[in-house]
């Protein structure tokens, strides 16, 4: 278990970068690599970064989410979204309804 906040940030950044590059070589989106390494290093599997420590780093979490959202947005192409518009709306509505009904 790691208690030093700067060490946690450094390890997270290096691990995320490495996993992002690895999954990108497998033609999987980089964001999936970030999520995967978070699950592995977080309290779900290895518990290297327990929830008690991560709760102190909420600012870092917000910045990381901003970078991930920017990364996703940079990959979107307007022409493709416009072409798939109706199906995207259809899928979004039914996903939201499905989640609402199940919850």
C-alpha positions in Angstrom: 0.0 0.0 0.0 1.4 3.4 -1.0 0.8 6.5 1.1 2.8 9.2 -0.8 0.5 11.2 -3.1 3.3 12.2 -5.5 4.4 8.6 -5.8 0.9 7.5 -6.5 0.5 10.1 -9.2 3.8 9.2 -10.8 3.1 5.4 -10.8 -0.4 6.0 -12.1 0.9 8.2 -15.0 3.6 5.8 -16.0 1.4 2.7 -15.7 -1.4 4.4 -17.6 0.9 5.6 -20.4 2.4 2.1 -20.7 -0.9 0.3 -20.8 -2.3 2.9 -23.2 0.5 2.3 -25.6 0.2 -1.5 -25.2 -3.5 -1.6 -26.0 -3.1 0.9 -28.8 -0.7 -1.5 -30.5 -3.4 -4.2 -30.3 -5.8 -1.7 -32.0 -7.8 -1.2 -28.9 -8.7 2.4 -27.8 -6.1 3.9 -25.4 -8.9 4.8 -23.0 -9.6 1.1 -22.5 -6.0 0.7 -21.4 -6.3 3.5 -18.9 -9.4 1.9 -17.4 -7.8 -1.6 -17.4 -4.7 -0.4 -15.5 -7.0 1.5 -13.1 -8.9 -1.7 -12.3 -5.7 -3.7 -11.9 -3.9 -1.2 -9.6 -7.0 -0.1 -7.7 -8.8 -1.7 -4.9 -10.5 -4.2 -7.2 -7.5 -6.5 -7.8 -4.0 -5.5 -6.5 -5.1 -2.9 -4.0 -1.9 -0.9 -4.6 -4.0 2.3 -4.5 -6.7 1.7 -1.8 -9.9 3.9 -1.8 -8.7 5.7 1.4 -5.7 7.0 -0.4 -7.5 7.7 -3.7 -10.2 9.7 -1.9 -7.5 12.3 -1.1 -6.6 12.7 -4.8 -10.0 13.9 -6.1 -8.4 16.9 -7.9 -6.1 14.5 -9.7 -9.1 12.3 -10.6 -10.9 15.2 -12.1 -7.9 16.3 -14.2 -7.4 12.7 -15.4 -11.1 12.4 -16.4 -10.7 15.7 -18.3 -7.7 14.2 -20.2 -9.6 11.0 -21.0 -12.6 12.9 -22.2 -10.4 15.1 -24.4 -8.7 12.0 -25.8 -12.1 10.5 -26.7 -13.3 13.7 -28.2 -10.1 14.0 -30.3 -10.9 10.7 -31.9 -14.4 11.6 -32.9 -15.0 12.6 -36.5 -18.0 14.9 -37.3 -18.7 13.2 -40.7 -19.0 9.7 -39.0 -21.2 11.0 -36.2 -23.4 12.8 -38.7 -23.7 9.6 -40.8 -24.5 7.5 -37.7 -26.7 10.2 -36.0 -30.0 8.3 -35.9 -28.5 5.0 -34.7 -26.5 6.8 -32.0 -29.6 8.5 -30.7 -31.6 5.2 -30.9 -28.8 3.3 -29.0 -28.5 6.1 -26.4 -32.2 6.3 -25.7 -32.5 2.5 -25.3 -29.4 2.3 -23.1 -30.7 5.0 -20.8 -34.1 3.3 -20.7 -32.6 -0.1 -20.1 -30.5 1.2 -17.2 -33.5 3.1 -15.8 -35.6 -0.1 -15.9 -32.9 -2.3 -14.4 -32.0 0.1 -11.6 
